Amino acid sequence: MDNKDFIKVGRGHDCEIRITDISVSRCHALIKRSTKGDYVVEDNGAKFGTLVLVKKPLMLSNKVTNYFQLGRTLCEATIKSPNSSCSLKSLCSKKKVKV
Protein backbone atom coordinates (compact mmCIF):
# COMPACT_ATOMS: atom_id res chain seq x y z
CA MET A 1 0.00 0.00 0.00
CA ASP A 2 2.97 2.30 -0.49
CA ASN A 3 1.30 4.70 -2.96
CA LYS A 4 -2.37 3.79 -2.44
CA ASP A 5 -5.01 5.06 -0.05
CA PHE A 6 -6.89 1.75 -0.18
CA ILE A 7 -6.82 -1.72 -1.67
CA LYS A 8 -9.75 -3.70 -3.02
CA VAL A 9 -10.65 -7.15 -1.71
CA GLY A 10 -12.98 -9.36 -3.74
CA ARG A 11 -13.18 -11.87 -6.55
CA GLY A 12 -12.85 -9.31 -9.36
CA HIS A 13 -9.78 -9.26 -11.58
CA ASP A 14 -9.01 -5.65 -10.61
CA CYS A 15 -8.80 -6.47 -6.87
CA GLU A 16 -5.39 -6.44 -5.25
CA ILE A 17 -6.51 -9.28 -2.96
CA ARG A 18 -8.55 -11.88 -4.86
CA ILE A 19 -10.78 -14.40 -3.11
CA THR A 20 -12.23 -17.07 -5.39
CA ASP A 21 -15.50 -17.67 -3.55
CA ILE A 22 -18.82 -17.14 -5.34
CA SER A 23 -20.29 -15.58 -2.16
CA VAL A 24 -17.65 -12.82 -2.32
CA SER A 25 -18.58 -9.83 -4.50
CA ARG A 26 -16.31 -8.54 -7.27
CA CYS A 27 -15.25 -5.67 -5.01
CA HIS A 28 -16.44 -6.83 -1.60
CA ALA A 29 -14.44 -4.68 0.83
CA LEU A 30 -11.74 -2.04 1.05
CA ILE A 31 -8.72 -1.96 3.32
CA LYS A 32 -7.78 1.65 3.93
CA ARG A 33 -4.76 3.17 5.64
CA SER A 34 -5.27 6.36 7.62
CA THR A 35 -2.82 9.24 7.76
CA LYS A 36 -1.75 7.88 11.17
CA GLY A 37 -0.79 4.55 9.59
CA ASP A 38 -3.76 2.57 10.97
CA TYR A 39 -5.58 0.05 8.76
CA VAL A 40 -9.38 -0.20 8.53
CA VAL A 41 -11.59 -2.78 6.76
CA GLU A 42 -14.85 -1.42 5.29
CA ASP A 43 -17.69 -3.18 3.52
CA ASN A 44 -18.19 -1.92 -0.06
CA GLY A 45 -21.96 -2.53 -0.12
CA ALA A 46 -21.53 -6.24 -0.92
CA LYS A 47 -24.63 -8.39 -1.45
CA PHE A 48 -23.60 -10.99 1.15
CA GLY A 49 -22.04 -8.36 3.41
CA THR A 50 -18.86 -8.20 5.41
CA LEU A 51 -19.12 -9.25 9.03
CA VAL A 52 -17.12 -6.40 10.53
CA LEU A 53 -18.58 -5.32 13.86
CA VAL A 54 -22.09 -5.21 12.42
CA LYS A 55 -21.13 -3.35 9.23
CA LYS A 56 -19.07 -0.67 10.97
CA PRO A 57 -15.46 -0.10 9.85
CA LEU A 58 -13.05 -2.40 11.67
CA MET A 59 -9.73 -1.01 12.85
CA LEU A 60 -7.09 -3.70 12.42
CA SER A 61 -4.99 -4.04 15.55
CA ASN A 62 -1.20 -4.10 15.34
CA LYS A 63 0.81 -7.23 16.12
CA VAL A 64 -2.27 -9.40 16.68
CA THR A 65 -4.34 -11.55 14.36
CA ASN A 66 -7.57 -9.89 13.15
CA TYR A 67 -10.46 -11.96 11.75
CA PHE A 68 -13.33 -10.85 9.53
CA GLN A 69 -15.70 -12.60 7.18
CA LEU A 70 -16.30 -11.79 3.50
CA GLY A 71 -19.32 -13.70 2.21
CA ARG A 72 -18.69 -17.25 3.42
CA THR A 73 -14.89 -16.80 3.60
CA LEU A 74 -13.21 -16.15 6.92
CA CYS A 75 -10.13 -13.94 6.51
CA GLU A 76 -7.16 -13.42 8.77
CA ALA A 77 -5.16 -10.18 8.69
CA THR A 78 -2.00 -9.33 10.59
CA ILE A 79 -0.23 -5.96 10.76
CA LYS A 80 3.34 -6.27 11.87
CA SER A 81 3.93 -2.55 12.40
CA PRO A 82 1.79 0.57 11.72
CA ASN A 83 4.16 1.81 9.03
CA SER A 84 5.02 -1.65 7.71
CA SER A 85 3.05 -4.16 5.70
CA CYS A 86 -0.25 -5.86 6.29
CA SER A 87 -0.74 -9.52 5.39
CA LEU A 88 -4.11 -11.06 4.67
CA LYS A 89 -5.00 -14.67 4.08
CA SER A 90 -8.19 -16.53 3.49
CA LEU A 91 -8.53 -19.33 6.02
CA CYS A 92 -10.24 -21.48 3.42
CA SER A 93 -7.33 -21.42 0.96
CA LYS A 94 -4.47 -20.82 3.44
CA LYS A 95 -2.99 -18.36 0.94
CA LYS A 96 -1.13 -15.41 2.42
CA VAL A 97 -0.99 -12.12 0.55
CA LYS A 98 1.34 -9.21 1.34
CA VAL A 99 -0.27 -5.79 0.97
Backbone bond lengths (Angstrom), bond angles and torsions (degrees), N, CA, C in turn:
res aa  C-N    CA-C-N  psi(-1)  N-CA   C-N-CA  omega(-1)  CA-C   N-CA-C  phi
1 M - - - 1.461 - - 1.528 110.49 -
2 D 1.291 117.62 27.76 1.460 120.76 -176.05 1.525 113.16 -55.49
3 N 1.326 118.02 -49.09 1.463 121.22 -175.16 1.521 113.16 -111.59
4 K 1.319 117.97 11.10 1.461 121.43 -176.18 1.522 110.88 -114.73
5 D 1.327 114.79 150.00 1.464 120.72 174.96 1.525 111.19 -85.35
6 F 1.343 116.31 -24.67 1.462 120.81 -179.29 1.522 108.85 -154.85
7 I 1.337 114.31 163.47 1.460 120.41 171.58 1.514 108.01 -127.94
8 K 1.322 115.41 149.41 1.462 121.48 -179.21 1.525 109.70 -93.71
9 V 1.345 114.24 140.22 1.456 121.56 175.90 1.515 107.38 -122.60
10 G 1.320 117.67 126.24 1.455 122.05 179.97 1.505 110.77 172.80
11 R 1.343 116.17 -167.94 1.453 118.79 179.69 1.522 112.69 -99.95
12 G 1.327 117.86 1.85 1.460 121.86 178.42 1.520 112.64 -72.19
13 H 1.331 115.67 152.86 1.460 120.89 -178.48 1.520 112.89 -67.41
14 D 1.321 117.99 -21.81 1.469 120.31 -179.71 1.534 113.11 -90.53
15 C 1.327 117.55 5.00 1.471 121.33 178.46 1.524 110.05 -82.81
16 E 1.324 115.08 140.00 1.459 119.51 177.34 1.528 111.10 -72.03
17 I 1.335 116.61 -32.34 1.464 122.02 175.13 1.522 106.75 -116.72
18 R 1.338 116.12 111.86 1.462 121.33 -177.53 1.521 110.67 -100.72
19 I 1.326 114.69 132.49 1.462 122.43 176.48 1.522 107.05 -121.47
20 T 1.310 117.16 116.61 1.463 121.68 -176.25 1.529 110.25 -90.38
21 D 1.319 114.68 73.07 1.465 123.09 178.73 1.522 105.72 -135.46
22 I 1.326 117.27 124.53 1.467 121.58 -176.11 1.527 112.56 -60.41
23 S 1.344 118.24 -22.62 1.464 120.65 178.90 1.536 112.21 -81.39
24 V 1.318 116.93 -5.41 1.467 121.95 177.78 1.529 107.92 -95.79
25 S 1.319 117.07 130.09 1.467 121.91 -179.82 1.521 110.91 -69.90
26 R 1.338 116.09 165.30 1.464 120.11 179.54 1.522 111.86 -57.61
27 C 1.313 116.99 -43.79 1.469 121.65 172.42 1.525 106.14 -128.49
28 H 1.305 116.43 88.01 1.461 123.06 -168.90 1.528 112.91 -80.90
29 A 1.332 116.56 -43.23 1.465 120.99 -175.76 1.522 109.97 -148.34
30 L 1.321 114.72 164.86 1.458 121.77 176.60 1.522 108.47 -122.37
31 I 1.313 115.80 140.51 1.463 120.76 170.33 1.521 105.43 -109.64
32 K 1.330 114.73 118.15 1.462 120.79 -176.27 1.523 110.26 -112.06
33 R 1.329 115.76 149.31 1.463 120.28 174.36 1.518 108.06 -113.75
34 S 1.326 115.91 127.76 1.460 121.40 -179.69 1.527 109.83 -78.23
35 T 1.308 115.65 171.29 1.464 120.55 177.49 1.523 111.75 -65.49
36 K 1.336 116.75 -20.56 1.467 121.41 177.43 1.529 112.16 -83.38
37 G 1.334 116.92 -8.23 1.456 120.75 -179.10 1.514 114.27 94.58
38 D 1.343 118.01 5.03 1.462 122.10 177.42 1.525 109.72 -80.57
39 Y 1.327 116.68 151.05 1.460 122.34 176.79 1.514 109.51 -108.31
40 V 1.356 116.21 141.91 1.459 123.16 -179.28 1.521 108.03 -134.69
41 V 1.348 117.05 136.64 1.461 122.87 173.80 1.522 107.84 -100.95
42 E 1.342 116.28 129.69 1.475 121.38 178.89 1.518 109.90 -129.43
43 D 1.327 115.91 138.94 1.455 121.99 173.62 1.524 108.52 -67.25
44 N 1.333 117.19 143.50 1.463 121.55 -179.89 1.527 110.60 -107.44
45 G 1.335 116.64 33.77 1.464 121.22 179.38 1.527 111.84 73.84
46 A 1.321 117.55 32.73 1.457 122.62 -177.03 1.528 111.43 -68.46
47 K 1.332 115.76 146.79 1.467 121.63 -178.69 1.528 111.76 -59.55
48 F 1.330 117.93 -45.60 1.460 121.75 -178.94 1.522 111.91 -88.20
49 G 1.326 117.80 -6.98 1.452 121.61 175.52 1.515 114.13 78.19
50 T 1.315 114.05 167.17 1.449 122.75 176.51 1.517 106.03 -123.02
51 L 1.319 117.01 121.20 1.453 120.14 -178.11 1.528 108.57 -81.06
52 V 1.310 114.55 88.32 1.464 121.94 -178.02 1.517 106.44 -131.00
53 L 1.320 116.23 91.60 1.465 121.37 179.07 1.526 111.87 44.93
54 V 1.313 115.66 53.83 1.460 123.50 179.58 1.530 111.39 54.00
55 K 1.326 114.97 55.76 1.468 124.12 174.29 1.518 114.65 67.53
56 K 1.295 119.43 13.70 1.463 121.06 174.14 1.524 107.81 -95.10
57 P 1.323 118.64 151.09 1.470 119.57 177.91 1.529 111.23 -56.23
58 L 1.314 115.27 139.58 1.466 121.93 -178.68 1.517 109.17 -107.07
59 M 1.322 116.59 119.72 1.459 121.34 174.21 1.516 107.52 -78.50
60 L 1.330 116.81 125.04 1.454 120.97 178.98 1.518 108.80 -82.53
61 S 1.311 116.14 126.17 1.460 121.76 -177.89 1.523 110.33 -78.77
62 N 1.319 115.82 147.30 1.454 122.03 179.11 1.516 111.04 -77.96
63 K 1.311 115.65 144.42 1.467 124.42 171.43 1.528 114.41 60.33
64 V 1.318 117.80 16.77 1.461 121.96 172.85 1.523 108.09 -131.78
65 T 1.311 116.55 163.89 1.453 120.70 178.44 1.520 109.31 -86.85
66 N 1.337 116.67 128.01 1.461 124.00 178.54 1.530 107.90 -107.27
67 Y 1.334 117.36 138.46 1.457 122.04 179.01 1.518 109.37 -120.60
68 F 1.330 115.46 139.46 1.461 121.25 172.13 1.518 107.63 -152.52
69 Q 1.330 115.79 158.08 1.452 120.96 -174.98 1.512 110.36 -112.76
70 L 1.331 116.82 132.31 1.465 123.89 174.00 1.518 106.76 -115.80
71 G 1.327 117.81 113.01 1.459 120.26 -173.95 1.516 108.79 59.60
72 R 1.343 116.34 -122.23 1.469 120.32 177.45 1.526 112.05 -99.94
73 T 1.324 117.69 6.05 1.466 121.71 -176.26 1.519 110.59 -99.89
74 L 1.323 115.80 125.38 1.456 121.27 175.71 1.527 108.10 -89.24
75 C 1.330 116.66 127.14 1.457 122.32 -177.58 1.517 110.39 -111.96
76 E 1.309 114.25 150.73 1.458 122.28 179.27 1.526 107.04 -123.71
77 A 1.326 116.83 128.19 1.464 121.27 179.90 1.522 109.30 -128.44
78 T 1.316 115.43 137.33 1.458 121.44 179.10 1.519 109.27 -130.99
79 I 1.332 116.58 131.22 1.460 122.01 175.14 1.515 106.67 -110.27
80 K 1.310 115.48 121.44 1.457 119.33 -176.22 1.513 112.21 -81.20
81 S 1.313 117.22 -30.85 1.464 122.28 179.05 1.522 107.14 -160.00
82 P 1.346 119.64 147.32 1.462 120.89 -175.70 1.526 113.45 -58.37
83 N 1.296 118.69 -30.77 1.461 121.12 -178.84 1.519 111.86 -104.79
84 S 1.323 116.28 10.88 1.460 121.78 -178.70 1.519 109.30 -103.76
85 S 1.316 115.70 -150.35 1.456 119.58 -176.77 1.526 111.13 -97.47
86 C 1.320 113.04 165.06 1.459 122.16 176.48 1.517 105.75 -118.92
87 S 1.307 118.89 135.44 1.460 120.22 175.36 1.519 108.15 -115.49
88 L 1.326 114.61 143.10 1.458 121.00 -178.20 1.511 107.53 -133.47
89 K 1.319 116.92 135.37 1.458 118.91 172.99 1.509 109.43 -137.91
90 S 1.298 114.13 149.97 1.451 121.23 174.67 1.518 107.18 -87.34
91 L 1.299 118.23 127.76 1.460 121.09 -177.62 1.517 111.67 -69.91
92 C 1.323 117.15 -18.69 1.457 119.09 177.76 1.527 111.15 -75.56
93 S 1.327 117.61 -38.53 1.461 119.87 -176.16 1.517 112.78 -101.19
94 K 1.322 118.06 -11.49 1.467 123.41 -178.32 1.519 111.91 57.57
95 K 1.326 117.04 29.69 1.462 121.47 -179.65 1.513 108.97 -100.30
96 K 1.299 117.85 126.57 1.458 122.97 -177.82 1.513 109.35 -100.13
97 V 1.319 117.42 134.84 1.446 122.52 -178.75 1.507 109.03 -123.92
98 K 1.312 117.96 129.66 1.471 122.20 174.90 1.511 108.25 -86.28
99 V 1.316 117.26 137.14 1.455 122.54 -178.95 1.508 109.32 -115.91
